[in-house]
Amino acid sequence: MKRMLSPVLALGAALLLAPMAQAATPDKADAATVEQALQLAQQQHKPVLIDFHATWCYSCYYMASHVLTGAEWAGLRRKVVFVDADADTPNGHQWMDKLKISFLPSYVVLNGQGQELGRILAEQPRNAFYPKIAAILQHGDTLDGLRQKASAGSLAAVAEVLETYHERNQAEAGLQWLASLPATVQHVVDQDDRAALAHRRLQLDQAVADHRGPAVIDMATALLAGDVGCDRPYIVDNLLTATEALPADRRKSLLQPQQQTLADYVREQALPLPPVCADQRSAVLALADLDAQLGDAAGERKILDQAIDLSRQRIGGHLSADRNLADNLRVYLARAGRTDELDELQRQLISAYPDDYVYAYRYGQSLLKAGQPAKALPWLQQAAGKAFGINRLAVAAAEVKALQALHRNAEARKVVDKALAANGPWFPQQAAALKASVKS
């Protein structure tokens, strides 16, 4: 994901602007929409499993290649009504809003009445995903049910409720709920390791949402002093952002203690195969950013070069074999400023994924930003033929910029008219912005 954001208060905008490729083929799922899946679930007395994903989502690439495969996946599919929910289609976008999905991928289990029984966020190693989804299917409960158990004094339920609020990006509601519990329950929450960690994560989420820098620094530092599992890169990102305005010496004193711990995390949990924590990209980029802010240019180059070399070694020249690795390589080259290698790789990725517009779009965008609209336009036009949903509008907007830069305004207006006609009534804000881009 992305560097996967945590919390992801701005992800909605990011999703609307990010590039996408062809939607998942409906026959790969049991239902084409969530509504159809719920109807089937009632008829078949099965839960619904929704896979919220996107083709621009590198975390989704990992899951598709490494986790949602084989006998375990086939066995899971037999137990559920499965539906692909593409983030950029109208149905997927609507259900993301309804279920407050802030991370991609997200795997949400609903009962036949549409009540959520649990969710799994982001990429997970295979040996973590299947036990988690099995636990949800066997013991999952609605948020109301969990809150009732928590009110009766179950610390496990308290922890699960707080974790659910974190997953739904609802820190304020979660903290308000905790404050409403009987005093006897509140008193012991922080004595339970799992509940205490979930409580502190919500407090950090709320501080980030409120832009309370000092509170973010205190909470992030306290959390990072303990075991935060695979959340470490995201909390380091919180700390990096919160310390930006501090004097250099003060900032360095806060960041320096995180450097070795994060380096150990990358080496021991993110880079090995199989990984303990599957989001290698966020870990590598967080360490590179931390090194850069500490003035450790050698350390920054070292981790990026290591990640580039390791990605190339594992890909073995076959970009289509593991899209997560291939896309990580693209990002590492960009972060390292290795422009010539990046340009060559982007063209190779376009060839490796010919049915997908995301790489043609990205390459066209990079050429456009580099002041080369004539070179960008053919790639953007190639992408336009494969775009759909909200990203049809994003590609059209890029085409318009290229055409306007070339003083081909009449063609730009035709691009807008075609995209708006194909879009129909969906995504009105983005459609209005596209229409406004060609007003004389």
N, C-alpha and C positions, 0 to 999 in steps of 0.2 A: 503495500500500500504505500508508492506514495512513501515518501516517508510517512508512515502511519502516524496521524496526529492523535494526541491524547492530552486533554479532551479535544474534540474536533468541532469547535464552535463555528468554524467557517467552511466546513466540508461541503455544505449544500452548494455554495458558490463554486467551489472547486470542481464539484461533479458537473455543474452546468457548463463549465468552460473546458473541461478535459476532453481529449479526443477519444473516439470510440470506433469500434469496427462492427462487423455484421452482428446482428442479434443472434442469440442462441437459437438453433433450430428447434421449433416446438416439439418435433417428434422425439427429441432427446429427453423430454420431460413427460410427466403423466398428464399435465394440464398446461394450456397456453397462458392462462392468467391465474392470479391468486384466487379470484372468485370461483373459477371453474374447479380449482383444486379443493376449495372448501366444500363445494357440492359433492365432489367425489369422496371426500373424507367422510362426510355424513353417510353416504351410501355404503361405503366399504368399511366403515368403523375403524379408520386409520387416522393417525395424526398427519398434518401437513408439514413438509420440510421445504422451506423457501431458501433458495440459494441466491442471495443478492450479490451481484457481481457486475463487472464491466470489463471490456476487452482492453481498456487502457490501464487496468488495475494490475500491477505487477504481483501483488499478493494473491490475486485470483489465478495468475499464471502458475504460481507455486502449487496451489491447491489442485488445479486441474492436472498438473503433471505428476505430482508426488503423492497425493492423498485421495482424491476422488476417483480411484481406480481399483481394479482387482476384485477379489472375492469379497472383501469386507464392504466395499462400496456396493457391489451387487446385492449383498445380503441386506444392507441398510435400505436400499431402494425397494426391496420387497416389503418392508415394514411400514413404509410411508407413502403418501401421495406427494410426489416430488414436482416442484415447479421452479423453473429458471425465472428470476426476476431481474431483468436487465436494468441497470440504474438509469439508462438514458431513454428508455421507452416510456410512454405515458403510464402504463400500468405499473411498471416497476418503480417509477418515480413517485407515483401516488402512494404506493404501499410503503416506500421508504419514509415518506412524510408521516404516514399514519402510524407506523411502528417505531418512529424516531430512530431510524438507522443512521448512525454517524460514522460507521467504519465499513470499508469494503475489503474483502468479502465479509458478509455476515450470514450466518446460518440460523434461521429462526424456525422453531417448532410451534405450531398452533394446533389447538384441538379443532374439532369440526365446527365449533361455534365461533371460531376466530380468536379465541383467547390464547395469549402466549403462554407456553409452558417452559420456555427457556431459549437461550441463544448462545451462539459461539461467535466470537469476534475474530476477524483477521486470520492470517495464515497460521496454521498449527502443524507441528510435526505429526506424522501419521499415528505415532504411538500416544499422542495426546488427544487428537481429534476423536477417534472412535470410542475411547472410554467416556469422553465428555458427552458425546451425542447419545451413547447408550444410557448414561445416567439420566439424561433429560427424558428419554423415551420411557424409562422405567419408573422414575420418581419425580418427573417434572411437575410443577404446580404453577398455578396462576399467581400473579403478584398479590392479589387479594388473599389467596389462600396462604401464601408465605407470611403476609403481614399478620394474619390471624394467629399463626403459629408463633411468630415473634412476640406478639402482645402477650402470649401465654408464657413467655419466658425462654423460648428456644433460641439459644445464641447462634446455633447453626442457621436458623431461619433469619435471624437478624443480619448475619453476615451475607446471606444470599440475597436478602432484600436490598442491602446497601450496594452489593455488587451489581444487582440488576439496575439500580438507579444510575450507577456509573456507566454501565453498558449502554443505557438509553440516553446518556448525556443530560441527565436531569439531577444535577447536584443539589440545587436549591430544594427541590421537592424531597429528595432523599434526606437531607439534613433536617428539614421541617418534620418529616415523618419520624425521624429518630427522636427529635425533641418532644414528640407527642406520646412517646412510650412511657409506661409507668416508671417512676423514679427508680424502683428496684431493678428494672431491666437496664435502664440507662447507666446505672452505677457500675454494672459489671461488663459493659460492652468492651471497654478498652482493656479488660483483663483477659479477653480471648484473642489469641493472635490473629485469627482470620478476620474476626469482626473489627478488631482494632485497625488492621491494615485497610480494610474496606472503608472504614470511617475516615482515616487519614487521606485516602485517595479522593474521597468526595470533597473533603475540605480543600485539598489542593485544586481539584476541578473548579470549585466555586471561587477560590482566590484568583485563578487564571481568568475565569469569566468576568470577574469584577475588576480586573486589571490592578489588583493590589500587589504590586511588586514585592514589597518587603515580606508580606505573608507568603507569597509564592516561594521566595528564597528560603524562608525558615522551614516551610513544610517540605519543599523538595529536598533540602539538605538533610532534614531528619529522616525522610523516607529512604534516601540514597545511602544512609548509614546502615540500613538493614537490608534484608533480602526482599527485593521487589520483583524478583523473577525476570520475566521477559519485558517488563515495563521499563527497565533501566534506561534504554536510549531515549524514550519519550520524556521521562522525567528530567534527564540531563538537558534535553531540548527546552523544557520549561525553565530550567535554571539558567541556561544560556540567554534566553529571551528576557527573563526578569532582571538580569544583571547588566543589560546593555548600557544603561545610563549611568552606571556607577563609575567612580574614579578607577583608573586602570589598576592601581595597586590593590584596592579593595576587591575589585572583580577577580583579579588573579588569585587572591587569597581564598575566595569562595570556590573558584573553579579548579584550582590545582589539586585538591584532594580527590577529585573525581577522575583524574586522568588515568592513573594506574588501574583503578578498579574497572573503569570502562574498557581499557585495553585488555584486561584479563577476561572480561565478559566477551569481547569480540573474539578473542583467541580460543576461548574454551567453550562458548555456547553458540556463537553465531557462524563461525567459519567451518567447524568440523562437519563431516557427513556421517550419519545424519545429524542435523543440528538439534541442539536442545531448544533453541529459540529460532523459529523459522524466518523471521524478518531480518535477513542478513543486511539488506540495504540500509535500513534505518540505523543499525548498529555501526556500520562502516562510516556512514555520513556523519553520525553524531560524534564519533571519535575524531574524524577529520576536522569537523567544525570546532570541537573542543581544543584540539591541537593548534588550530589556526588562531583561536582567540587567546591562547596562552603564548603565542609567538613561537611555537615549536614548528617551524616550517619543515624541518627534516622529518618530524613525526607525522605531519600531515601528508607529505609525499610518500612516506613509507607505507602507511596503511592504504592509501589509494593505489599505489603501485602493486602492493600485495594483492589487493582485491581484484585489480585488473588482470594480473598474471594468473591468479587462481581461477577466475572466471573463464579465461581463455583456455586454460589447461583442462577444465572440466567440460567445456563445450566441445573441445576437440575439433573445431572447424565446422560443426553441424549446428547452425543457429536454430534450426527448426526442431532440434531434439529436446531442448529445454528452454522455453521462452522466458521463464523467470531469470535464469542465468544470463541469457542473451540481453534481456532488457536491463538487468543490473549492470552489465558491461557498458551499455550505452550511457547510463547515468554516471558511472565511475569515470569514464573518459571525459564526459562533460564537466564533471566536478574538478577533474585534474587539469582541465584546460588543454587537452590533447586534441585540438580541433581537427587536424587532418585525419587522424585515426577515427575520430567520431564521424566525420562526413562519410568516410569509406564504409564504416559499419552501418550507418543509417541506410545507405543505398543497398547494402547486403540484406538488411532486415526487410526492406521493401520487397526484395526478390524472394526472401524466405517465407514471407506471409502475403502472397499475392492476392488472397481473397479478402484482405483486411485493409482498411484505409488508414489506420492509426499512424503507421510509419511514414507514409507519403505525406500525410498532414503535418507531422512533426518536422519532417525534413523541409517541406515547403515553408513552414513557419520560421524555421531557423534561417533559411535563405532570405526570407522577407525581412526579418529583423536585422540581417546583415546588410541590408540595403541593396538586395539583388532581386527586385520584383520580377524581372523577365525570366530569371532562372527558377524562381519560386512557383510561378503560375502553372506550368505543366504538372508539377507534383500536386499542387492544390486541386487542379482539375481532375487528376487521377483519383484523388481522395474523394472528391465530390460524388463520383459515380458509385461509391461504396458506402457513403455516409447515410445515416438514418437517425430518426428521433431528434433529440435536442442537438446532437453534434452535426446534423445536417446544417443547422443554423450557424454553428461555429465555423465550419468549413467555408460556408458561403461568405461569412464575414471576412475571413482571410482572403478569399478570392477577390472580394470587393476592394480590399486594401491594395492588393497587387495590381488590379486593373486601374484603380484610380491613380496609383503611382505612375502607371504607364499612360495616363490621360485617355483611357478607354472607358469613359463614363457611361456611354450607352450600353456597352456590354455588362458593366457592373450592375446597371438597373435590371437587365435581363436575368442576371444571376439571382438577384434578390427576388424578383417576381417568381422565378421557378422554385426557389427554396421555400418561399412563403406558401405557394400553392400546394407543394408536397407536404408541408407541415400541418396545414389545416388549422384547427382551433387550439392546438396544444402550445404550451410554453409561451404564453402571451408576452411576458417581459422581454425574453430574448428575441421574439419575433418583432416586437416594437423597436427594439434597438437596431436590428438589422434593417428594418424599413427606414428608420431615421438616417441610416448611414449614407443613403443615396438621395436625400432630399436636397434640392437645388437651393 
